[in-house]
Amino acid sequence: MTQNFLAAANQGKNNWWRYLIGIPLILSFYAILGSIVVLVFVLIELKIPLDGSLPAETIVTKMTDLMKTPSIGGYLSVNLPFPITLIGLFITIVAIHQRKFSSLIRANSPIQWRRMLLGALVWNLIMWGYAGLGYLLNPSNFVWSYTSLWWIMLPIALVLTPIQTSCEELFFRGYLMQGMALLMKNRIALIIANGILFMIPHLGNPEMQRGSLMALGYFTIGAALAAITIRDNGLELAMGIHAANNLQVLFFSPRDSALPFPSLWRITTPDAPIVDLAYTLVAYGLFYYLFFGRQKNQQA
């Protein structure tokens, strides 16, 4: 019998103090170990001398510029903390909570890889539909920006971006949401709380400069992915959506993108935050209906 996704937290050890250890441990792998790895990488990439000849402010400026530049070094420096974080998450689940790592995706049944790919495919179609509409309405906003670097960075993105997005899904929709379900029995409240938690670390993204409504957009994304995960009783669809969404940077990228990739098209003027929010609501509503809405109609 398939166990409820949220009930997976009852497997192994789920004492409150284990979360008190586990959450800081995961975050330390990201913020401390991940930052150390990035720092070492950037110092080597930029060939920065360690003899103190460069002021600290200059080094910080060079690092910041690299992380904003569409390049191999820039893309690696943004994404390197996530494989490190996955290690911390694995240690937390297996050693501290003493349960299977795969229970973050499916409680007690095999991972449905095809469903993950299907979610990515459907989300890609929705995203391409939106991009096509945007092009028809304002073709001058799409600037062809192809360079040969695109081919070099393509395999890097296809490996690192799914790692990045999977890490976020396993942490937010897997570990945190399953743990919070031990205390919060109301699913609406759980979805709202998960949306808020997902929004908070994204408040530092460059696109937040467009306005405070961008924060509401991130909340909507987090809440929608939480709702889809609970409804599907597994994390595969959310993992597929998130990976497909971030891999859109291969094709389209606004000037303030948090992912420094040499996209095929540059969006010269990003949509207003209210337009982005409206699209997010419509896109996730359409996705939810395609996967679950028709099931209700068939059962009626």
C-alpha positions as CSV (number, residue, x, y, z in Angstrom):
1,M,0.0,0.0,0.0
2,T,1.3,3.4,-1.0
3,Q,2.0,5.6,2.0
4,N,0.9,9.2,2.2
5,F,3.8,11.5,1.1
6,L,3.6,13.7,4.1
7,A,3.5,10.7,6.4
8,A,7.1,9.8,5.4
9,A,8.3,11.9,8.3
10,N,7.0,9.1,10.5
11,Q,9.6,6.8,9.1
12,G,12.9,6.5,11.1
13,K,13.4,9.0,13.9
14,N,11.4,12.3,13.9
15,N,12.1,13.8,17.3
16,W,12.0,17.6,17.4
17,W,15.6,17.8,18.4
18,R,16.7,16.0,15.2
19,Y,15.2,18.8,13.2
20,L,16.9,21.3,15.4
21,I,20.2,19.6,14.4
22,G,19.3,18.7,10.9
23,I,18.1,22.1,9.5
24,P,21.2,24.0,10.7
25,L,23.4,21.2,9.4
26,I,21.9,21.4,5.9
27,L,22.1,25.2,5.9
28,S,25.7,25.1,7.1
29,F,26.6,22.8,4.2
30,Y,25.1,25.4,1.9
31,A,26.2,28.7,3.5
32,I,29.5,27.7,5.0
33,L,31.0,24.7,3.1
34,G,29.4,25.8,-0.1
35,S,30.8,29.4,0.2
36,I,34.2,28.0,0.9
37,V,34.1,25.9,-2.2
38,V,32.9,28.9,-4.3
39,L,35.6,31.1,-2.8
40,V,38.4,28.7,-3.6
41,F,37.0,28.2,-7.1
42,V,36.7,32.0,-7.7
43,L,40.2,32.7,-6.4
44,I,41.6,30.1,-8.8
45,E,39.3,31.2,-11.7
46,L,40.2,34.9,-11.4
47,K,43.9,34.1,-10.5
48,I,43.7,36.4,-7.5
49,P,46.9,36.5,-5.5
50,L,46.8,35.6,-1.8
51,D,49.7,37.8,-0.9
52,G,47.4,40.7,0.2
53,S,48.3,42.9,-2.8
54,L,44.7,43.3,-3.7
55,P,42.3,45.1,-1.3
56,A,39.4,43.0,0.0
57,E,36.9,45.4,-1.6
58,T,38.5,44.7,-5.0
59,I,38.3,41.0,-4.6
60,V,34.7,41.1,-3.6
61,T,33.9,43.3,-6.6
62,K,35.7,40.9,-8.9
63,M,33.8,37.9,-7.4
64,T,30.4,39.7,-7.7
65,D,31.1,40.6,-11.3
66,L,32.1,37.0,-12.2
67,M,28.8,35.7,-10.6
68,K,26.8,38.1,-12.9
69,T,28.8,37.3,-16.1
70,P,27.3,34.7,-18.5
71,S,30.4,32.4,-18.5
72,I,31.5,29.0,-17.3
73,G,33.1,30.5,-14.3
74,G,30.0,32.6,-13.4
75,Y,27.6,29.7,-13.8
76,L,29.8,27.3,-11.8
77,S,30.2,29.8,-9.0
78,V,26.4,30.3,-8.6
79,N,25.6,26.5,-8.7
80,L,28.5,24.9,-6.8
81,P,26.9,25.2,-3.4
82,F,24.0,22.9,-4.3
83,P,25.9,19.6,-4.7
84,I,27.5,20.4,-1.4
85,T,24.1,21.0,0.2
86,L,22.8,17.7,-1.2
87,I,25.5,15.9,0.8
88,G,24.4,17.7,4.0
89,L,20.8,16.8,3.2
90,F,21.7,13.1,2.6
91,I,23.6,13.0,5.9
92,T,20.7,14.5,7.8
93,I,18.1,12.1,6.4
94,V,20.2,8.9,6.6
95,A,22.2,9.5,9.8
96,I,20.1,11.8,11.9
97,H,16.6,10.7,10.9
98,Q,17.6,7.2,10.0
99,R,15.3,6.8,7.0
100,K,15.7,6.3,3.3
101,F,16.8,9.4,1.3
102,S,14.3,8.4,-1.4
103,S,11.4,8.9,1.1
104,L,11.8,12.6,0.4
105,I,10.4,11.9,-3.1
106,R,8.1,8.9,-2.5
107,A,7.2,7.7,0.9
108,N,7.5,4.0,0.3
109,S,7.1,3.3,-3.4
110,P,9.6,3.5,-6.3
111,I,10.4,6.9,-7.7
112,Q,8.4,7.6,-10.8
113,W,11.0,9.0,-13.2
114,R,8.6,9.1,-16.1
115,R,6.3,11.3,-14.2
116,M,9.2,13.7,-13.4
117,L,10.0,13.9,-17.2
118,L,6.3,14.3,-18.0
119,G,6.1,17.2,-15.6
120,A,9.1,18.8,-17.2
121,L,7.8,18.3,-20.7
122,V,4.3,19.8,-19.9
123,W,5.9,22.8,-18.1
124,N,8.2,23.4,-21.0
125,L,5.2,23.5,-23.4
126,I,3.5,26.0,-21.1
127,M,6.7,28.2,-20.9
128,W,7.2,28.1,-24.7
129,G,3.6,29.0,-25.2
130,Y,4.1,32.1,-23.0
131,A,7.3,33.0,-24.7
132,G,5.7,32.6,-28.1
133,L,2.9,34.9,-27.1
134,G,5.4,37.4,-25.8
135,Y,7.2,37.4,-29.1
136,L,4.1,37.9,-31.1
137,L,3.1,40.9,-29.0
138,N,6.6,42.5,-28.8
139,P,9.2,40.8,-31.1
140,S,11.7,43.6,-30.5
141,N,11.9,42.6,-26.9
142,F,13.7,39.4,-27.9
143,V,17.3,39.9,-29.0
144,W,19.1,37.0,-30.6
145,S,22.3,36.6,-28.6
146,Y,23.8,33.3,-29.7
147,T,27.5,32.7,-29.2
148,S,29.5,29.5,-29.5
149,L,29.9,29.5,-25.7
150,W,26.3,28.2,-25.6
151,W,27.4,24.8,-26.8
152,I,30.2,24.6,-24.3
153,M,27.9,25.5,-21.4
154,L,25.0,23.4,-22.5
155,P,26.1,20.1,-20.8
156,I,27.2,22.1,-17.7
157,A,23.7,23.5,-17.4
158,L,22.0,20.2,-18.1
159,V,23.9,18.6,-15.2
160,L,24.1,21.5,-12.6
161,T,20.7,23.1,-13.0
162,P,18.7,19.9,-12.2
163,I,21.0,19.4,-9.2
164,Q,20.2,22.9,-8.0
165,T,16.5,22.6,-8.5
166,S,16.3,19.1,-7.1
167,C,18.2,20.3,-4.0
168,E,15.7,23.0,-3.4
169,E,12.7,20.6,-3.9
170,L,14.1,17.9,-1.7
171,F,14.7,20.5,1.1
172,F,11.6,22.7,0.8
173,R,8.9,20.3,-0.5
174,G,10.5,17.2,0.9
175,Y,12.4,17.6,4.2
176,L,10.7,20.8,5.5
177,M,7.2,20.1,4.4
178,Q,7.2,16.5,5.6
179,G,8.6,17.7,8.9
180,M,6.1,20.5,9.3
181,A,3.3,18.1,8.6
182,L,4.0,16.5,12.0
183,L,2.8,19.7,13.6
184,M,0.4,21.2,11.0
185,K,-2.5,19.0,10.0
186,N,-4.3,21.7,8.0
187,R,-3.0,21.3,4.4
188,I,-3.9,24.8,3.3
189,A,-1.8,26.2,6.2
190,L,1.0,23.9,5.3
191,I,1.0,25.0,1.7
192,I,1.0,28.7,2.7
193,A,3.8,28.1,5.2
194,N,5.9,26.3,2.6
195,G,5.3,29.1,0.1
196,I,6.6,31.6,2.7
197,L,9.7,29.5,3.5
198,F,10.5,29.2,-0.3
199,M,10.1,32.9,-0.8
200,I,12.4,34.1,1.9
201,P,15.8,32.9,0.5
202,H,14.8,34.2,-3.0
203,L,14.4,37.8,-1.7
204,G,18.0,38.4,-2.5
205,N,17.7,37.6,-6.2
206,P,18.5,40.3,-8.7
207,E,15.0,40.4,-10.1
208,M,13.6,41.5,-6.8
209,Q,14.7,45.0,-7.8
210,R,11.7,45.1,-10.2
211,G,9.4,45.5,-7.2
212,S,7.9,43.8,-4.1
213,L,5.4,41.9,-6.1
214,M,8.3,39.6,-7.2
215,A,8.3,38.3,-3.7
216,L,4.6,37.4,-4.0
217,G,5.6,35.6,-7.2
218,Y,8.1,33.4,-5.4
219,F,5.6,32.7,-2.7
220,T,3.1,31.6,-5.4
221,I,5.7,29.3,-6.9
222,G,6.5,27.7,-3.6
223,A,2.9,27.3,-2.6
224,A,1.9,25.9,-6.0
225,L,4.7,23.3,-6.0
226,A,3.7,22.3,-2.5
227,A,0.1,21.9,-3.5
228,I,1.1,19.8,-6.6
229,T,3.4,17.6,-4.4
230,I,0.6,16.9,-1.9
231,R,-2.0,16.3,-4.6
232,D,0.3,13.9,-6.5
233,N,1.5,12.2,-3.3
234,G,5.1,12.6,-4.5
235,L,7.8,15.1,-5.4
236,E,8.4,14.0,-9.0
237,L,6.2,16.6,-10.7
238,A,7.6,19.5,-8.7
239,M,11.1,18.4,-9.4
240,G,10.3,18.2,-13.2
241,I,8.6,21.6,-13.2
242,H,11.4,23.3,-11.3
243,A,14.2,21.9,-13.5
244,A,12.3,22.7,-16.7
245,N,11.6,26.2,-15.4
246,N,15.2,27.0,-14.6
247,L,16.5,25.4,-17.8
248,Q,14.6,28.0,-19.8
249,V,17.7,30.1,-19.2
250,L,19.1,28.0,-22.1
251,F,16.8,29.9,-24.4
252,F,15.4,33.0,-22.8
253,S,17.0,35.2,-20.1
254,P,16.1,38.7,-18.8
255,R,18.9,41.1,-18.1
256,D,18.5,40.6,-14.3
257,S,18.5,36.8,-14.3
258,A,20.0,35.2,-11.3
259,L,21.5,32.5,-13.5
260,P,24.5,33.8,-15.6
261,F,24.0,31.8,-18.8
262,P,24.5,33.0,-22.4
263,S,20.9,32.4,-23.5
264,L,19.9,32.3,-27.1
265,W,17.6,35.2,-26.6
266,R,18.0,38.1,-24.2
267,I,14.8,39.8,-23.0
268,T,15.6,43.5,-23.1
269,T,12.6,44.6,-21.0
270,P,11.3,42.1,-18.4
271,D,7.6,41.9,-17.8
272,A,6.2,44.1,-15.0
273,P,5.9,42.2,-11.7
274,I,2.1,42.2,-11.9
275,V,2.3,40.5,-15.4
276,D,4.8,38.0,-14.1
277,L,2.5,37.2,-11.1
278,A,-0.6,36.8,-13.4
279,Y,1.3,34.5,-15.7
280,T,2.6,32.4,-12.7
281,L,-1.0,31.9,-11.4
282,V,-2.3,31.0,-14.9
283,A,0.6,28.7,-15.7
284,Y,0.4,26.7,-12.4
285,G,-3.4,26.7,-12.6
286,L,-3.2,25.2,-16.1
287,F,-0.6,22.6,-15.1
288,Y,-2.8,21.6,-12.1
289,Y,-5.8,21.2,-14.2
290,L,-4.0,19.2,-16.9
291,F,-2.8,16.7,-14.3
292,F,-5.6,16.7,-11.8
293,G,-8.7,18.6,-12.9
294,R,-9.8,16.1,-15.5
295,Q,-9.6,13.3,-12.8
296,K,-12.4,15.1,-10.9
297,N,-14.5,15.4,-14.0
298,Q,-14.0,11.7,-14.8
299,Q,-15.0,10.7,-11.3
300,A,-18.1,12.9,-11.3
